[in-house]
Structure formats: C-alpha cells, structure tokens
Amino acid sequence: MQITFDPHSPEDRATLARLLATVGTYTPDDMLREQFDAVVADIAGNVFEPAQPDTPDAPAEPDTATDIHGMTHDATIHSTPASKNADGSWRAKRGQKEAYDAAIAARTAATDAPTSMPMPASEAPATPPAPIEYKTMAARFVAKMADPDGLPSDYETIYAALSIGFDDLETNQTSIARLDAYMDAVDNGDDHDACVRHALGSV
C-alpha cells in the first residue's frame, strides 16, 4: 500500500495527522517538513509492511545417545521425549513394558555372548623325504660288500632282518630306504643289530 499526500494541502496534512495519531504519538504541528516526511516514511514502512510468514521450527534431531544397556532411544518402546531412569536406562513407554524388557534382555544376551575363539591353524604336513634312486643305493651297497670291513654281516642276513625281497627291490621304495638307512648306521660304526634297529625305525 502506498500513501500519497500533499504537504502543502491543509486537508492532506490534517488527514495524515489523524492517521498518525492512531498509530503513534507524532504530531506534525511543530515539525519541519523534512522531519515530518521522514516520520511519515517510517510510520508507513512499519504499519504497511506486509507480515512475514512464521518460519516453522526445525524438527528436533533424534537422540542418538545410548543408555546403560548400550541401547539408542527407540520411540516404539521408550517414552517420548527421551528421558532416563535413575540407573541410566531409558524410561519405558506406557503399555510397552514387556517389549521394553524383551529388548533389554536381547541386548544383554548379545553383549554377554562369548566371542568364538579362532581355530588354531593346522600344521602343514611334513614334506616327505625325496625318494632314493635304486641305482644309487645299489652301487653303494655293492661297494660295501666288496670291502671286507664294509658290512657287519652278509647280505642275505641283512635282507632277512630288514624283510627285503629280491623280486621287487628295484621298485620297492621301503626296501630301498631301509637298506640305505642300514648303511648310514654302518657308517656311524654300529653293529649289525643296531643297524637293523636304525633301519626299521627310520622307515
């Protein structure tokens, strides 16, 4: 709305004076024209300025704090607005006592559940010894047989003691390994019986 008046018109000045009297205590009788114009502009701006719509309050942010049970506020089982009991737990919502107690029990059970212990890593299987070549073992055994002091007993006695057969000796890795272990014991200075025990215990 715009107010238009002629300051030189007695009727306009009288009308404006009556208007100002209704909204304030200004009287133009003793005012200079400049002061009067400024007061009019001020009053007009305050009176006729359109009202600003009220800005709605921003919704309150939910309470993210936890209680002594580690539970955040849940409006379905806790009272609203959020408040706590003397022990630090949320207050139960009216009519939701059973659901409230069940939620606390579930939370407590989850917290007290034992942490599963990690299973110890299984030991890696021992690497089996590399197979012994028959030709290498046979050359070594023949050399000891040729030496009068090479073996503590004849080969037939050694074969019988180690349960070695002639038919499959070339392919039976157990027989080959026993003969090789027997010769290792011979190199260590053991007698025949000790060599047999070492060979049978090694394979």
C-alpha positions in Angstrom: 0.0 0.0 0.0 1.3 3.5 -0.8 0.4 6.7 1.0 0.3 9.8 -1.2 -0.2 13.3 0.3 0.4 16.9 -0.5 2.3 18.6 2.4 1.1 21.9 1.2 -2.6 20.9 1.4 -4.2 21.6 4.8 -6.7 18.8 4.2 -4.0 16.2 3.5 -1.9 17.3 6.5 -5.0 17.1 8.8 -5.9 13.6 7.4 -2.3 12.4 7.9 -2.2 13.9 11.4 -5.3 11.9 12.3 -3.7 8.7 10.8 -0.5 9.2 12.7 -2.5 9.8 15.9 -3.9 6.3 15.6 -0.5 4.6 15.3 1.8 6.7 17.4 2.3 9.9 19.2 3.7 12.0 16.3 2.2 15.5 15.9 3.2 17.5 12.8 2.3 20.9 14.1 5.8 21.9 15.2 7.8 19.6 12.8 9.8 20.8 9.9 8.8 19.5 6.6 11.9 17.2 6.3 11.3 15.7 9.8 7.6 15.3 9.0 8.4 13.5 5.8 10.9 11.2 7.5 8.3 10.3 10.2 5.7 9.6 7.6 8.0 7.3 5.7 9.0 5.5 9.0 5.4 5.0 10.1 4.2 3.9 6.7 7.0 1.4 6.4 6.2 -0.1 9.9 2.5 -0.1 9.5 2.0 -1.2 6.0 5.0 -3.6 5.7 3.5 -7.0 4.8 3.7 -9.5 7.6 6.3 -12.2 7.1 5.1 -15.8 7.4 6.3 -17.6 10.5 9.2 -20.0 9.8 8.4 -23.4 11.3 10.9 -24.7 13.8 13.3 -27.3 12.5 12.3 -30.8 13.8 14.3 -31.9 16.7 17.0 -34.4 15.9 16.6 -37.8 17.4 18.6 -38.5 20.5 21.4 -40.8 19.5 22.8 -41.2 23.0 22.8 -44.7 24.5 21.7 -45.8 27.9 23.5 -48.2 30.3 22.4 -51.1 28.2 24.0 -49.6 25.1 20.6 -49.0 23.5 19.7 -46.0 21.5 16.3 -44.3 22.1 13.5 -46.2 20.3 10.2 -44.4 20.3 8.3 -47.7 20.0 9.4 -48.9 23.4 10.8 -45.8 25.1 9.0 -42.8 26.5 8.9 -39.6 24.4 10.5 -37.2 24.8 13.5 -39.2 25.7 14.3 -39.4 29.4 16.2 -41.8 31.6 15.7 -43.6 34.9 18.0 -43.1 37.8 20.1 -46.1 36.8 20.8 -44.6 33.4 18.3 -46.7 31.4 15.7 -45.3 29.1 12.2 -44.9 30.6 9.7 -47.5 29.2 6.9 -46.3 27.1 3.5 -46.7 28.7 1.9 -50.0 27.7 5.2 -51.3 26.2 6.8 -52.8 29.4 7.0 -56.3 28.0 8.6 -55.2 24.7 10.9 -53.0 26.6 12.1 -55.8 28.9 12.5 -58.1 26.0 14.7 -55.6 24.1 16.9 -55.2 27.2 17.2 -59.0 27.5 18.1 -59.4 23.9 20.7 -56.6 24.1 22.3 -58.1 27.2 22.4 -61.6 25.7 24.2 -60.2 22.6 26.7 -58.3 24.7 27.4 -61.2 27.0 27.7 -63.8 24.2 31.2 -65.4 24.3 33.4 -64.5 21.5 34.3 -67.5 19.5 37.9 -68.4 19.7 39.7 -68.7 16.4 40.7 -72.2 15.5 44.4 -72.8 15.6 45.9 -73.1 12.2 46.6 -76.7 11.3 50.2 -77.6 11.0 51.4 -78.1 7.5 52.1 -81.7 6.7 55.7 -82.7 6.8 57.4 -82.8 3.5 58.1 -86.5 2.7 61.7 -87.3 2.0 62.8 -87.4 -1.5 62.8 -91.0 -3.0 66.1 -92.8 -3.1 67.2 -94.0 -6.5 67.7 -97.7 -6.6 70.9 -97.5 -8.7 72.5 -95.0 -6.3 71.7 -97.3 -3.3 72.7 -100.5 -5.1 76.1 -99.0 -6.1 76.7 -98.0 -2.5 75.7 -101.5 -1.2 77.9 -103.3 -3.7 80.9 -101.2 -2.8 80.5 -102.1 0.9 80.1 -105.8 0.0 83.4 -105.6 -1.9 85.1 -104.1 1.2 85.9 -106.9 3.8 85.1 -104.4 6.5 82.3 -102.7 4.7 79.3 -104.6 6.2 78.9 -106.2 9.6 77.0 -109.2 8.1 76.4 -110.9 4.8 73.7 -109.5 2.5 71.3 -112.5 2.9 71.3 -111.9 6.7 70.8 -108.2 6.2 67.9 -108.8 3.7 66.2 -111.2 6.0 66.5 -108.9 9.0 65.0 -105.9 7.1 62.3 -108.0 5.4 63.6 -107.2 1.9 62.6 -109.4 -1.0 64.6 -109.9 -4.1 61.8 -109.7 -6.6 60.6 -106.1 -6.1 63.7 -104.5 -4.6 64.3 -102.3 -7.6 60.8 -100.7 -7.3 60.0 -101.1 -3.6 60.9 -97.7 -2.1 60.5 -99.0 1.5 63.1 -101.8 0.9 65.5 -99.3 -0.8 65.1 -96.8 2.1 65.8 -99.5 4.7 69.0 -100.6 3.0 70.1 -97.0 2.7 69.4 -96.3 6.4 71.2 -99.6 7.3 74.3 -98.3 5.5 74.1 -95.0 7.3 74.2 -96.8 10.6 77.2 -98.8 9.4 79.0 -95.6 8.5 78.3 -94.5 12.1 80.2 -97.6 13.4 77.1 -99.5 14.6 77.0 -103.3 14.7 74.5 -105.4 12.8 71.7 -105.4 15.4 72.0 -101.6 15.9 72.0 -101.1 12.2 68.8 -103.1 11.8 67.0 -101.2 14.6 68.0 -97.9 13.0 66.8 -99.0 9.5 63.5 -100.3 10.8 62.9 -97.3 13.0 63.7 -94.9 10.1 61.2 -96.3 7.6 
